[in-house]
């Protein structure tokens, strides 16, 4: 107890000296862990950027078990952290139980959009739109007309990624084959680079020459094997182009980092409600930097930018897997 | 004196193992630049310093009691059931189905129903490997661990395709109705004038777990079936000679073991989450192995070991919340305890045994009163 009070006292003193921010924000990472090079790491990067820019500090926890979800929410709320930022759709249920008990605390829920509570900022991303664009790039870069998709755990969210991707591929080349595999059915599928590597090899043997990994930490193995076998890969969530320069075609960006940064910057005044971040809001997109500049030709870029504009204007509609739990472009 | 005294086997060896694990953990914490004394203090206050901490410690401990008992019962027949994870998952499915399908009038009826359903589903999941072992000789270690993966895939199918409420992204069942809410320790202790933390998830299934400990003890040491299980465990050929059917004992033992593992779902699915989530068991089935090893397959030992692991889990959560010790290192600390108490048991046991033997010999040589050999043959529960 004394240790905690001391800690909290120190934190309070720090916050006071910082002046503007009275309450420390808190960040709850999902089970994948902080350094998954993907979803959670994007949040960490956003938080780090905020901390560096403002000199503030934030609390964080990497969840280890389901029971800790509610526990972490309550502990942070009781310790005065504000806002409390949560990662992943699995926090929806604990949030709906905890948020009403702490009306003065603001919660920010990434990947949750369906709760009814006045003190939650809910942020959803249109992953299918971003995946559509990288699907187009994959189809244009492929020489074998066969591209692959490797998902993490077989849940609707990941099918949502794969479905947008397959639609993008078919938009460029209706005859292209999309091979879709899921790593597994348990949460360990998020962190199984060895199996990701095996799946990549299997897809290569079936003719795939571009693979898109939407699999958290498993994707590290996919990208590694693709680079080793000299085919192209596509990263996810964070910009993963740098992992294997010249071998990663692009990355489907889900700007979790921006969402977290914005929430921390707004602090206790963060606006609540439901926010859907798509291409128009630059919540999703594809990564273009010095590591993949040689892979993306001007025609490819022009075609994708054109599709981007059309999706924003509504001329192209990317079907969401959630609409009726099926995908028009690929079977899982 | 050809054996260590019993107290050394039961108390001294686990204690020394724990101390060794603690010393190594302290070194690890020191190595990453944190203060081990403060970390231990934080763990103790976080897990045992408040009714809130106790509530979480007991919640985790309840899970481990069930899975620990499951492994312990199988150990007595020399069956290594490492499928507790899958059996508990299936138990969760049973609990979810019975809570969602039946309109229960009161939680007490629902509890009885859930105990039955979870045991049935868990037992069903254990009976297939048991049959394969008994009839076909397929090794139970291999089959039970493979059944864990099948269970995960099955659960995934049920949650994504059948039990998921319309419009929800989360692969989880709907919330159970209010009527099947199990009273937490807060609600149970309030009438007695004891105020217990409201937020903690420990609930009435703790009492079910304690009752299960008693029942398992009675089964193993006070019934004919328990005797047969132990006899079969000690020598299959002798047991067969005595007219004990290996087929029957293997299947019956695994049914009991699977049922106990399935029972865990009453605590985590019905008591805590009040819905079935994909990751409901989160490794408790495997922790059960460590708990049973540490508890020397005795229900009371399992009870104590489960409390210890509950403490490690809740203490670890507090470490993760308030320090910058990364969670991987918290897992390392937990793993060290498992390693020392389970896998490296002989490392402590053998030198200690030699020491006791040497002391015994010296005392005998000096003609001092060496303890007389026991007149009765060693009871069956002794490890060879």
Interface residues (C-beta under 8 A of the other chain):
Chain A: X1 X2 X3 X4 X7 X31 X33 X34 X59 X61 X62 X64 X65 X66 X67 X68 X70 X71 X72 X74 X75 X76 X89 X90 X92 X93 X111 X114 X153 X154 X155 X156 X157 X184 X185 X186 X187 X322
Chain B: X38 X41 X42 X45 X49 X50 X56 X59 X60 X149 X152 X153 X155 X156 X157 X160 X167 X168 X169 X170 X171 X172 X175 X199 X201 X268 X272 X273 X275 X277 X278 X279 X280 X282 X313 X316 X317 X320 X321 X322 X326 X327 X328 X330 X331
